[in-house]
């Protein structure tokens, strides 16, 4: 009994007990529900009409009589019940055994002896189940906070995070850790110990091997940076880290960290920090903000026809999640794929976009990123005074969406000097000796809507060959291409800006 209790717990004890009783053994709740069971009544013995019902009747009789044990003969078999432990509320589970008659000699003594190890196992497993529920609730809470941060709902994220620890830092670096298979929980513990509990650690809801760390931007007073320490401590672990970003720009930090992770997979140290700046949303100026607001107005002003239909904020969050994670957005949003498809169809209809086209996806991605970026940090247009975080109208309202004329065309926005400079920086890594071949691969891949099969056909090579070319291109560009969040939207915009250069 002691050996089974240590090595197999309740299940093994019940299995062994049913064999010794040549019948059925189980644990029933105080309401008569069978919670765990093993074995069946021997086939050469007439079967009881209904073992669960027989157990439920015995539990009820035991409670009515206030007895410490219960035995009931039903002709060919006997039902025996013993409470696992004393409970003043009468809520203790019971050991129930159904055995053929006559009852084997010593079985009652055996049952009395097994109560102690069985009770300890049952209580220990109950505590473990509660711990797992608490861990799951905390994990889901952290995931919810990350989702709020990724969708720009900073104030709500802070409120939800207030019940958990540590407090959300600001500014932050976002770190994505790719763990060896099946070791994410152990790596999370390593991260917490290496960081001293300063970072917000979340198990990625999209990629089963990823951990996301929202870390304080300033380095720890002593010791190695958390991201470097984790890469050094965990074999086969790969780490990508963003630049310093405001907490409100966590989504930007995540994209940067994910791009750095793609480069880190090919890096000997398995650790890379993102080094390309700035974000396109930071350089579009007021003209870009007006363009984005005009494009998104039908979506942001949408009123659902039914209360259960998604509203404008939920649709915007769906679009942002899908653009970032593609089909994996179902795991991020916790919705069915048909629900996701229906929402995307509605979004496309509201905006007049074909979301099957990479060009339209890139346009929507830029507009949503502009909307999520605080206006004061955007690069001003030439001759436009720079605005501070508190600058707006004297009455505290923001400038009207269409002040200074109608919304600008996207190509006009892409012609801005700051955007042109940003585009040149995105494409600069392809100016080396391998530049023409790399650009050919990139243009073919973007022209084929980011699909490998058509890209391979366009280049006249095999699909594995096309994948290898794009993997090499990831290292050249230091951006993720094949797995979302992908840099394909930025690269499409950069090439488009190059085409419309004044």
N, C-alpha and C positions, 0 to 999 in steps of 0.2 A: 504493500500500500504506500509506504513512504517513498519508495523508488518511483512508482507511477505518479505520485503527487508531484515529485520534483521534476520529472522528465516529460510527463504527458498532461498533467493537470486533470481537470474535471472530466474531459472526454475519455481519457484513457482509464480513469478510475471507473467510470460507468461501464465502459466496454468490458473491463475485467470483471466487474460485479455482475453484469448480465450473464457472463459465461459461467461464473460460479453458481449463480442462481438458476442456470439453465432456462432463462426467461428474459424478461424485459426490465430494465432499470432506467430511471430517469429522475429529473428534478422538476418539481411542479411549483408554480407560484402560489401565493396565498389565495388566489381566486380560482385555482384549479387548472390554470393553463400550463401545459407542458413546455418547459423552458429548454430542456436538453434531455436527450434520451439515447439509448443504445440497446440493440438486441431485439429479438422477437420471441414470442412464446414458442416452445418447441413444437414442430409440425406433427409429432405423434401424439400430442395432447390436444383435446378439443379446444378450439380457439375461443377466447372470451368475446363477447359480442362487440365490445368497443373499448380498447385499453384506455384511450384518453378520457372517455366518459366515465369509466370505472375509477380512474384516478381522481377525476373531478368530484365524483360522488364521495370518495373517501376523504378528500380534503374538506368538503362541506361537513361531513359527519364528524371529523376530527375537531373542527372549529365549534360545532354545535355542542359537543360534549365536553370541550375544554380539556381533552385528554392529551397525554404526552406521546402517545403512539396509537396506531390504529391497525387492526387486522380484520380482513373480511374474506370469508370463504364463499366461492360461487360455484361449487361443484368440482370442476376439474382443475381449478387453480385458486391461489390465494393472493390477495393484494395486501402488501405491508407498507405502512407509511410512518416516517419519523421526521420531525422537524430538524433541520440542519443545525439550528442554534436557537437559543431563547430570544424572544422578541415580545416586549410588553404590548406592542400594538397588534400582535397577531399577524404580522406581515412577513414572517420568516418563510423562506422556501422550504420545501419538504423533499426528502428522499422517498421515492416510490418504487417498489419492486413488485412485479407480477411473476409468480413462480408456480410451477405445477404442484399439485397435491400428491402425496403428502409433502409438507415442507421439509427440505433436507435438514438433517441433524446439524446443529451448530450455525444455521444460516442466520437466525435472529441475533446470535452473539456476534457474528461476522458483520452484520449490518450496524450493530451498535458500535463496533470498533472502527468502522469506516467513516462514521459521522465526523470525527474530528479532522482527519486529513481532507475529507471532501468539503467540509465547511470552510477550512482555510483556503483551499484552492478556489472555491466559488467566490469567496469574499475578495481574494487577491485579483481574480479575473474581473470582478465587478469594478474594483478600483481602477484596473487597467483600462477597462472600457470607458469609464468616466474620464480618465486622463486623456484618452484618445479623442473623446468628444470635445474636451476643453481645448486640446491642441488644434483640432479641426476648426473649432469656432474662432480661435485666435488667428489661425492661418487664413480663414475666410475674411476675418475682419481686416487683416493686413492687406489682403488682396483687394478688398473694397476700397481701402484708403488709396492704394496705388492706382486703381481705376479712376478714382475721383481726381487724383493728381494728373493722370494722363489726359483727362478730359478738361482740365483747367478749372475744376471746382475746388479751389484752394481753401476757402473758408469752411466748407462742409468737411473736407478732408481733415482739417485741423480739429474740428469738433469730434469727429469719429475717432481720430488718433489720440484724443485726450485720455481715453480710458486705457490705452496701451502704452508701452514703453519701448524705446526711448521717445522723447519728443521729436517731432519732425524738425530737422535742421534747415537752415536757410542762410546762405546759398548752399548748393549741394554739388556733388559729383555722383553720377549714376554709374554703377558698375554691374556688368553682366558676367556671371561665372557659369561656364559650361562644365558640368560635373561628370566624372566617370559614371558609367551606367549603374543605377541603383544606389548611388551614394549621396544623393542630394541632402538628406537629413544630416548625415555625418559632416558634409562640407558646410552646411549651415551652422553647425556647432563650431567648426573650425573658424568660420568667419566671425562669429560672435565673440569667441575667445581672442582672436587676433585683433579685433577692433575695440575690445573692452566695452562692448555693449553700446557703442555710440551710433551705430548705423541702423537703419530701418531695413530689415531683411525680409524679403517676400519670395515665396516659391512661385515661379512664373506659371500663370494659368494656361499658357499657350504651349510652351516647350517644356517637356517633362524633365529635361536634364538641366534646366537653367535656374539659377538663383539671381534675383535682382536686389542690389544693395543701393539704397539711397543714403549716401555717406556725407558727413559734414565736409565742406569744401576745404577747410583748413586741415593740415596734416596733424596727426597725433603729436603731442609734445615730445614724446620719446618713441624710439623704435622705428621699424619699417612701416611704410604705408600699407594699409589693410590689403589693397588689391595685390601688391607685390608679395606680401606675406602669404596670402592664400595660394598664389601661383607657386611659391617656393615650398609650401608645406604639403600640398596635395598633388600626388603624381597624376599625370594625364589630365590635369585641370587647366582650362584655358580661360583667360580673363581679359575683358575689354572694358575700358574706362572712358567716360566722357570728359569734356572740359568742365570747368566750373560754370554752373548755370543757376539762375534763381529757382527757388522751389516751384514757382508757378510754371517754369519751363521744363518740368520733369520729362514730358514727352519728348522734347528736343534732346535732352540728356540721354534718354533711353535709346533713341535712334543713333546718336553718336556712339554710345557704348556698344551697340549691336554691330555697327560698322567696324569699330576697333576689334571686336571679337572675331570677325571674319578674317582680318589681317593676322590676328594673334595665332590662329590655327596653323599658319605657315611660319610663325616666328619661333626661333629656338628657345626663347625665354618663356613662351606661352603667355605673354603679357604685353599688351599694347595700349597706349593712351591715344585718344582721338586727336588728330592734329590739323584738320581742315576747318577753316572758319571763313566767313560767318554763315549763319543760316540764311537762306534766300528771303525769308520773311522779314529779316532785319534790314534789308537793303532796298526794299521796293518803294519806300517813301510814302507820302500822302497819296500820290496817284495810285499806288498799288493797293492801299487800304480802301480807297474809293472803289476801285475795280472789284476787289474781293467782296465788299459789302453789297455792291450791286448784283454780283453773281449769286451770292448766298441769300439774298432777301427772300425769294420765294420759299426757301427751305426754313429760314429762321422765323418767318411769319406764318408758317403752316399751322392750321388749326384742324385737328383730327375730327372726323365726322362722328366717331363713336368714342366713348370714354375709354374703352379698352385699347384703342388704336394708339400707336406711338406718337408723341408730340414732337415739336420741332427740336428740342434739346436731345431727346432720345434718338431721333433720326440723325442729327449731327454727330452724336457719339458713335452711332452705328457706322456712319460713313468713315469717320476717323479710324475706328478699329479695323474696318475692312481694308482700308488703304494701307494700314500698317501691317496687318497680319494675314491678309488674303483670306483663304478659306478657314484658317485657324481662328478667325474672329468668332466663330461659334463657341469655342472654348473660352475666349476672353469675355464675351458678352453673356455667356450661359443661355444661348438661344438655339433652337433647332435650325438646321440649314435651310429649311423651307421658309422659316420666319425671316432669316437673313436675306434670302433671295427676294422675298416680297418687299422688304424694306428697301433694298437696293433698287428695285424696279420703281418704287414710289419716289425715291430720291432722284433717280434719273429723269423721271417725268416732271417733277417739280422744277428741276434746274435746266431742263432741255439738253441733257448730256447723255451720251451713249457710254455707259460705264464699262462696256466690253472693250472700248478703245483705250489704249495706253495714253493717248494725247488727252482725252477727256479726264482720265484718272489723274493725270499730272496737274491739270488745271484745277480740279477740285481739291487735290492735296495741297497745292500752294495756297488756295483761297482759305482753306480751313486752318492752315498753319499761320497765315497772316492774322486771321481772326483771333487765334489763341495767343498771339504775341502782343504784349503791351505796347500801345502806340508810342509812348515816350522814348522807347529804346530804338525805334526805327531810325535809319539814316534819313535826315531831312533832304528835301529837294534843294538844288542850287538856289541860293537867295532866300530860302525859307529858314526862319530862326529855329534853332534847336529848341525842343520842348523838354521840360523836366517832368518828373513823375507826377507833380501836382499841377502842371500847367493845363489849362482848359479855359473855358469861358469864366468870366468873373463870377457868374452865378453857380459855378461848379459843374456845368453840363459840358459834354464833349462837343467838338465841332460837328456841324451837320454833315451827314454822309455825302451829300452832293454839293457842298460848298465849293466855290471856284469852278462850277460847270458840271457837266455830265461825267459819269464814270468813264475812266480811261479804258482803252482797248488793251488786252494783254500784251500784244506786240509793242505797243507804246511803252508799257511798263518795262518790258524786257530791254528796251533801248536805253534806259537810264544808265548813266556812266557807272554807278555803283553796282547795278545788276550785271553790266557787261564785265566789270572787273571780277565779280563773283563767278560768272560763267567761265572766264578765262582760268581762274584758279581751279575750278573743277576739272577742266580738261587739260591743264598744264602737265600732269604726269604722263600724258600720251605724246609729248613732244620729243621724246628720245628716239633712239634708233628703231625701237619696236613700235613707234607711234602709228605709222600708216596701217600696219596689220591690226593693231589694237583698235584703232578707230573704225576700221572696216568691220571688225567683229562687233563692236558696240553698236554701230549704226544698223547692222543687219539684225541684231538681237532686238533693238528698240523698234525697228521697222516691222518685225514679226510679232509685235505685242508682247515681247518678253517670253516667248514660247520656244523651247529647245528644238523640237522637231522641225518646224518651219525654218528656224535659224540655221540648223545644220544643212537643210536642203538649199537655202539661199547661199551658203558658203561653199557648198559642194563637198561637205565632209560628213562623217558619221555623228550621231548624237553624242556618244562618249567624247568624240573629238571636240565638239562644240562646247560640251560641259568643261573640258580641260582648258579650253581657251578662255572661257568666262571665269574659271577659277584663277587662272593666271592674271586676268584683268582685274579681279578683286584685289590681288596683291599690289598691282600697279597703281590702282586708283585709291587703295586703302579704304574701300567701301564694300559693303555686302551687296551682291547682285542676285544670287540664286535663291537666297532664303529671305523671306520678309522679316522685319522691315528692310526693303530693298532701296538702293539709291537710284533705281531706274527713273523715278519721277524727277529728281534733281538733274540727272544726266539728260533726260529729254528736254527739260527747260534750258539747260546750258547749251545744248546743240541748237535749240530753237532761237535762243538769244544770239548765238553766233550767226545764224542764218539771217536775222533781221537787223544785224548790226548796221548803224547808220553810216 
